[in-house]
Amino acid sequence: MNEYVEGNYQAVVIGAGHAGCEAALALARTGINTAMLTLNLDSIAFMACNPSIGGTAKGQIVREIDALGGEMGVNADKALLQIRVLNRGKGAAVQSLRGQEDKNRYHALMKQTLENTPNLKILQAEVTDILTENDKVIGVKTAFGGVIYCEAVVVATGVYLNGSVIAGEWKRSSGPNGFQPANELTASLIKLGFNVKRFKTGTPARVSAKSIDFSVLEKQDGETDVFPFSFLSDGVPQKQRPCYLTYTNEKTHEIIRANLHRSPLYAGVIHGIGPRYCPSIEDKVVRFADKERHQLFLEPEGDNTEEIYVQGMSTSLPQDVQKQMYRTIKGLEHCEIMRYAYAIEYDCIDSLDLYPSLEFKKVSGIFTAGQINGTSGYEEAAGQGLIAGLNASLKIRGEEPLILRRNDGYLGVLIDDLVTKGTNEPYRMMTSRAEYRITLREDNTDLRLTPLGRKAGLVSDYRYERYLKRKAELEKATVLIEKLYKPKEVLSLLTEHGFDKPNAALSAGDLIRRGISLKEIAEKTGGFEGISDDVLYTAELNAKYDGYIKKEDEQIDRFKKLEDKVLPPDIDYLSINGLRLEARQKLDKIRPQNLGQAGRISGVSPADITVLMVYLKK
Ligand SMILES: Cc1cc2nc3c(=O)[nH]c(=O)nc-3n(C[C@H](O)[C@H](O)[C@H](O)COP(=O)(O)OP(=O)(O)OC[C@H]3O[C@@H](n4cnc5c(N)ncnc54)[C@H](O)[C@@H]3O)c2cc1C
């Protein structure tokens, strides 16, 4: 293959999936001359699996990406078919937005945004090699023989590295949805010192809407009284598409049990480790054998397609078995499958080899993001892409990286878990992974993160002005909420809610903590005019959870104390007496940045931390 110079750029992003898009935009929007390469321009921001953005804890991540100046939230609002708040019946800390997206529109809009971004070149080409000199990246090489020189590379190759798709006896070397795989880059990564693992995930069939009897199914409509994903969007569509609920049944389960011997998963053909929280239907039937039925959602894939995504029915059973089992489901008795379900195995790397900046420890200038780091999900990928892209940009600009901590956001929790604990299966974000959930709500992400995105150069003037306006409104609302009312001013309100006449002045905050909504209080007392609903919502939650927030603030202060205790990068852990052997080895491998991170490494005990503190003092 004849080698030629394809170009000279400051940065290269390998991949145009959810991680690659955010990384490329973060680089180009902070003035870095960037080239983004993908195997196929038609896979830009491709939703290989469910046509939705958000969900529990994932909604928080989308809003964090938006607050930092990322694109996913803006794009998701433009391609919305339906949006809902999940866990409405629970506390605000675990409520999350989930949007049904028009896949093709999502792809087309993101591609357009990328094409119209200055400093960004997009090229359809396979990267086969990452070039380095003296443990520093100098460029990449494509399958065409083209060499692109650069100072930083973000690797965001998703599920394509040695991608292998499987269903029953059918197995092909392939990316998702028939896209080509990338079968050469893994060898280059291993040569550079990456530890590579094999993971898998799966997707359900797509069936034709025309062949479904929706009349017998439970309809689930969207919601219009919800905020959009992005702080730059002015509302959600009033006209939304419904989803439908249906269930598997004993007949479905019988067919699955009768064909488990043909399941590559149970026949030991699939070696990759799958996501615990997105199990295939055969896995669910085996693991929850006592369950008579499993809930399924029929989700529209777009306005200009008949394709319906059967959420909850992912499988790698053979096509003939799929045909039978899908037709046992209520409403799908005559369904026409348009795309069969399959599983995909792919290579990913050990995230313990990364710094919290997502830079590779062994070669300077290589960053990795997304599914390649062992996560699963568009949102998790996009969040890492933004951080990796921003940190590649900050490195090129000679500035300190942006490291989000566990109290800054779910992105801080996600990345800290990856680089401190690692993962042995596809990592999906969940609210239970975060310690400070009431602080990390969806509604206040801009207050926590927009200043950080601004400092890193990614938050535009337009976004920053909107943030400052919200912040000022919130300060005004907070003062009003703490203002005291004489008992007679709020007596009727209290009586309506069955409370006795108070014998002291009360603030709106006190009334909110008694379960009276701020809307009612504002209508009764006035004074909140001109403050937007989303700001009133945040002010109300801050008042309602005042006690919990104060407690979390104390915990965060204690947390920060250990996080601020920096550990020198060159400590010889192996020679520190008093540290247990396992701790020495783990600390030596992971090289934590601070005492807090050291304490979260599995196998490092509180006693080991005490030894380290004494060592540091000396
Ligand atoms: C079958 C299937 C089922 C899934 N199921 C779920 C699920 O149930 N739940 C869930 O949360 N997530 C699921 N996902 C995962 C979800 O799709 C990914 O998490 C998400 O797309 C990852 O984004 P990414 O940016 O890391 O990679 P991807 O979106 O996979 O994009 C990778 C990009 O890299 C490019 N690329 C790769 N190698 C090269 C190379 N050598 N040179 C140039 N370009 C290259 C590709 O062309 C593509 O543009 C599933 C994915 C698949 C394929």
The ligand as a Gaussian input file, in Angstrom:
#p B3LYP/6-31G(d) Opt

LIG

0 1
 C      -26.245000      -4.358000      18.708000
 C      -26.086000      -3.282000      19.710000
 C      -26.851000      -3.297000      20.838000
 C      -26.703000      -2.321000      21.815000
 N      -27.471000      -2.382000      22.909000
 C      -27.372000      -1.416000      23.827000
 C      -28.209000      -1.434000      24.956000
 O      -29.017000      -2.307000      25.077000
 N      -28.095000      -0.442000      25.874000
 C      -27.189000       0.529000      25.718000
 O      -27.113000       1.365000      26.570000
 N      -26.368000       0.585000      24.648000
 C      -26.467000      -0.384000      23.714000
 N      -25.676000      -0.361000      22.634000
 C      -24.575000       0.477000      22.715000
 C      -24.623000       1.768000      22.071000
 O      -24.865000       1.671000      20.791000
 C      -23.280000       2.299000      22.301000
 O      -23.135000       2.427000      23.658000
 C      -22.943000       3.617000      21.722000
 O      -23.292000       3.681000      20.401000
 C      -21.468000       3.793000      21.925000
 O      -21.080000       4.954000      21.335000
 P      -19.569000       5.124000      20.848000
 O      -19.447000       6.500000      20.363000
 O      -18.636000       4.656000      21.896000
 O      -19.412000       4.108000      19.644000
 P      -20.263000       3.829000      18.367000
 O      -21.548000       4.517000      18.399000
 O      -20.236000       2.355000      18.214000
 O      -19.409000       4.521000      17.177000
 C      -18.110000       4.112000      16.862000
 C      -17.614000       4.920000      15.682000
 O      -16.243000       4.584000      15.455000
 C      -16.015000       4.385000      14.080000
 N      -14.858000       3.502000      13.978000
 C      -14.638000       2.365000      14.661000
 N      -13.422000       1.860000      14.366000
 C      -12.856000       2.729000      13.484000
 C      -11.592000       2.781000      12.800000
 N      -10.655000       1.861000      13.007000
 N      -11.365000       3.800000      11.951000
 C      -12.307000       4.783000      11.751000
 N      -13.522000       4.797000      12.383000
 C      -13.774000       3.789000      13.227000
 C      -17.321000       3.830000      13.559000
 O      -17.441000       4.025000      12.184000
 C      -18.328000       4.693000      14.366000
 O      -18.492000       5.927000      13.740000
 C      -25.778000      -1.316000      21.651000
 C      -24.988000      -1.289000      20.505000
 C      -25.153000      -2.266000      19.551000
 C      -24.304000      -2.249000      18.349000

